[in-house]
Amino acid sequence: MKIVLDAMGGDYAPKSTVEGAVLALKEYPKISRLFLTGDQMALTAELRKFNCSDPRLQIVHTTQVVAMDDKAIDAVRRKKDSSISRAVDLLKNGEADALVSAGHTGAAVAATTIKLRMLEGIERPGIASFFPTEKNTCILMDAGANVDARPEHMLQYAIMGSVLAEHFLGYKNPLLGLMSIGEEDVKGSEFTKEIFKLLKSSSLHFRGNIEGNDLFKNPVEVVLCDGFTGNVVLKTMEATAGAVFHWLKKELYKTPVRLLGAWLARNAFRSIRKQTNPEMYGGSPLLGVNGICIIAHGSSSPLAIKNAIRVALEFIEHGVNPKIVQALAEYRSKEHP
C-alpha cells in the first residue's frame, strides 16, 4: 500500500512528520511506498537524524508551504507547489492510495474536494473523528470540515458515519444520535428539527436527539452534528481529558501516601491515559471525497503521525468509500423507487 504524507503540514513539521514516518516504516511492513512531500533539504536533514535509508521512502520536493493563516481556497489556487497540493496530486494520479496531513485542515479539505471531487451522491465532505466512551468507541461526524451544513448534508453525513461505524469499527446496525439541547423531538434549533425529520423518516438506526451528557454515559455509535459544533465538542473533550490528568497529578504529589497509592495504581492510570490519548487514534478520515484522506491534529506528535498512517492503511483495507457509494445508492432507490 502506498501512502503520501504532507511532511510540511503541522505545528511541529517537519520534525514530527518525519519521525512519525520513520516509526511507521518500522512498524508497518504493509507500506510498499511512503511519499514525503515537502522541502527536500529540510526533510533529508531530519531523516539523517534517524539514519533512515529505507528504500520504500521517497521525497517529493515542493517549494511552498501553506501557512495556518492562509485562506483555504487561496492556498490551493496560489500555492500549487505546496506540500498538501502535491500530496493530493499524487493521490489523484493513482501514485498513492491514501493521504495523511496534519496541516491546514481547510486547505486539505479544499484541495481534496477540488482535485478529487466528491463521491457520487455526496455534496460536502465531513470529518469523522473517533473518541472513547464508557462503553465503546464512538464516531463524531462532522468534526470541522463543513461549518455551514444544510439538512441534506447532515443526512449524507449520517449515512457515511453509519457505514464507517459498521465496516471500520464492526458495529452491526450502528445506533445514531443527533446532537441537540434536549432529547425531546421539539427541542433544538430549526436546523436540528429539520434534520430530525429527515433522520426519523430514513431507514437508519436513529435513536433521536442526544445531549452532551449522553456522549459518555449513554453513548450511541455515531454522533451527528455540524462541523462547527463537532469541532468545539471534540476539542473540549480533548482539553478536559488533559486537564483531569493534570489536576490528578498535582493532587497525587501533595503527600507521600497519595504518591504510594498512585504508584500502586500506576497500571490503571496508564491504561486510562492510553484510552483517552488522542495520539493513539492518530487521525480522522475525511469522508465524502473520492479518495482516502486522513486528517491529523495540527499539534500531532510523531506517535500521532505514525498512528494516522496506520488509520490510512486500515481505511484502504476496509474499502469504506465503495460501501458509502453503495449505501447512498440503496437509500436513493428506497426514497425514489
N, C-alpha and C positions, 0 to 999 in steps of 0.2 A: 504493500500500500504506500502511496506517495502523498506526503504532506508538505504543505508550504507554510512557513512561519513568517509572519510580519515581524522581522527581527528588530526593527526600529520602533515598534509600537509598544508603549507602556511607560510608566513613570521612571522605571529603572533600566530601560533598554539602552544599549544592547547587552549590558552585563547580565541581567536576569534572563533575558530571552535566550542568549547563547548558552548559558549554564543549564537552563531548562532543556534546551535541545540536546545537549551532551548527555544529560541524565536520561532523556527519552531514548536516545540511540542505544544506551547501555541496557535499558530495561525492556525495550520492545523490539524484539527481532522481526516482528511483522513489518516494520518500516523498511521498504525497499529503497526509498529515496526521501531525503528531507531537505527541502529548499529553504535557504535563509535569504530573504530579500532585505537589502539594506546596503549601507556603505561598506564596500569590500575591505578597505583598510581597517576600519573600526571593528568589523566582525572578525577579521583574521587575527587582529591583536587579542581579542577576547578568547578566541579558540586556542591560541598559543598558551594561555594560562592553564589550560586543561590538557595540553599535549594531545589534542584531538586530531586524528588523521583518518577518521572513519570514511571509507570510500563512498558510503551512502549519502554523505553530506555534500551539498552543492550551494555555493554562494551565488546569488543573482544580484549583481551590482546595481544600485539605484543612486540617484543624485539628489533626491528630495525626501523630506520628512514632513508628515502632516502634524502641525502643532495642535495642542489641545484647544487653542482659541480660534483655530481656523473654522470657517463655516463649512458644513459637510459637503454641500454641492460644489462650492468653490474649490474645495480641496481635491475633488475628483476631476473637475474641469481644468483647473490651472496647474495642478501638480500631477501630471500624467506619469511622471517617472518617480513617484513616491513609492515607498516600500509596500504600502497597502494596495495601491493601484496595480503595481507589477505582480503582487501576490494574487490578486483577483484575475489578472490576465492569464497567469499560469493555470488557474482553476478553469477558466473559461475555455482555454485551448486544449484541455484534457491532459496537460502535463502533470497536474496534481489532482488527487482525488478529494482532498479536503484542505481547508484553510483555517489557520488559527491566528487570532490577533488580539493583543491586549492594548491596542492603541485607541485612537479616537473612534468611539462607537458609532457616532453619526456618520463619519467618513466610511467606515466599514459597511454600514447599512446602505448608504448611498451608492457606494461602488459596486456592491454585490447586486443591488436592485437594478441599477442602470446597465451593468455589463452582463449579468447572468439572466436577468429578467425573473419573472415570478413563475412559480408552479401553476399549472392550469387550474383555474378556479380560485386562486388567491390574489387579493388586491393589495395587501400590505404585509410586510414581514413582521414577525414578532419574536422576541427573545424568550426562550423557555429556560428558567433557572430552577435548579434543584435545591431543596432545603430539607433538613431533617425535622421531624415532629416527634412526639412521644411514642407514636405507633408505626410510623412509616417514613418513606422519603416522598416528598410532595413536589409537584411541578407548579411553579408560578408563571403565569402567561398573561400578559406581556410584561417583561421586566425593564422596558425602556426604549424599545425600538420605535414605537408609534404613540406619541402623546396626544394625538388628535384623532383617535379612532372613532369610527362610526359603528352603530349597532351591527351592521352586516360584517364588518371586520371582526368584531368580537365573536360572532358566531363561527367564523372561519378559524379564529384562534382556539375556540373551544374544541372544534373538530381536530385541529392539529395537535393540541395538547393532549387530547384523549388518545390519539394514535400513538404519540410518543410514550405516554404512560403505559399503554398496552404492549407495544413492541420493543420498547427500550428498557422499561422498568419491570415488565412482566405482569402488570395488573390486568386481570380479565374484567371487562366491562367497568372501567375506572369511573369512580364517582367524581362528579364535577360540582363545584360551588362557585357562585358569583359573589365577589367581594362587595359588600354594601354596609350600611349603617344599622341594619336590623334584619332579623330573619323573616319577618312578615313580608308578604308579597307587595304590600303597599308602601314599604319603606324604600328609601333611596331617592336618587335624582331621577329626572325624566329620562335621562340617558340609561341608567341602570334598569329602570322599569321597562323600557323598550327592549333591552337585551333579555330581561327575564322572560318576556312574552315569547321571544324567538327561541330561547332555550327550552322553555316549557313545552312548546309545540314540536320540538325536534325529537329524534329518537335517541339522543344522548342520555346517559345515566345522570340526570340533573337532580341534585338534592334541593336546590333552591339558594336563597341568599345565605351567605355566611358573614360573620363579623371577625374582627381582628383576633378576638379571644378564642375563636374556633380553630385557628391555624395550627395550634399545638395540642389542645385538649380534646378537640372533636374534629379531627382533620378529614379532609377529602383527599383524593389522589391528584386532582387538578384544581388549582385556584385561578379563577378568571378575573382579570381586571385590565384597565387601560394601562398604557406604558408609563404614564405619569404616576399613577397610584402604585403600580407594581414596583417601580424603581425606588420610590420612597419607602415602601414596606420592606423591600429586600435590604436596603442599606440600613434601615433602622434595626432590623433583626441582627445584621452583622455587627453593628456598633453595640447593641445591647449585649450580645454574647461576649464581646471583647471586654466590655465594662464589668460584667459579672465576674469574669476571671480576675480582672484587676482588683476589684473590691475583695474578692475571696483571698487572693494572695496577700493583700495588705492586712486583712484581719488575722490570717493564719500566722503571720510573722510577729504578732504582738506579744505572744507568750510562748515559753518553751513547751508547755503542754499542748498547745494548739499545733505547734510545729511537729511534735511527735505524732499527733493524730493525723496530720497531713501526710507525714512520711508513711504511716501505716496504710493510708487510703490512696497512696500515690497512683496505683494502677487504675483505680476507679476514675481519678481526676484525668489521667492520660486518656482513658477511653472516651470520656465525655468531651475532652478537648478535641480529640480526633473527629468525633461525630459533628461537632459544631464549627470545625475549622473550614472556612471557605476554600482554603488552598487544596483540600483533599478532593473537592468537587471539580476543581480545575477551570472549567469553562461552561458556557451556556450556548446551546445550539440556536442559531438564527433560523427560525422556521419560516417557510414560505418562499424563499429564494430557490432558484433552480440550480442548486449546488449545495455543498456542505461547508458551512462557515461556523466556527466556534468562537464565541466572544469571551475573552478572559477579562478579569478585573484589571483596571489600569495600574493598580499597585501590586500586580502579581509578582510573587517571588519565583525563584527557579523551580521550586516544588510545584507551585500552581501552574506554571507553564508546562512542566512535564505532564501533569495531570490533564491539562487542556488538550494536549496532544493525544493522551490516552482516550479522552472523550471522542476526539475526531476519529480515531481508529475504530472505536466501538460503534460510532454512528455509521461508518462505512459498512461494517459487518452486518448491522441490523437492517440496512436498506430502508430507512424510515421514509425518505421522500417519495418513492413509488407507492408506498402504503398510504401516504397522505393524499396523493392524487386519486388513488382508488376509493378512499373513504369519501372524498368530496364528490366524486362521480356517482357513488351509490346514494349519497344524500340528495343530490340534484335529481336523480332518477325517481326517488321516492316523493320528492316535493312536486316534481313536474313530470309525471309518468307519460 
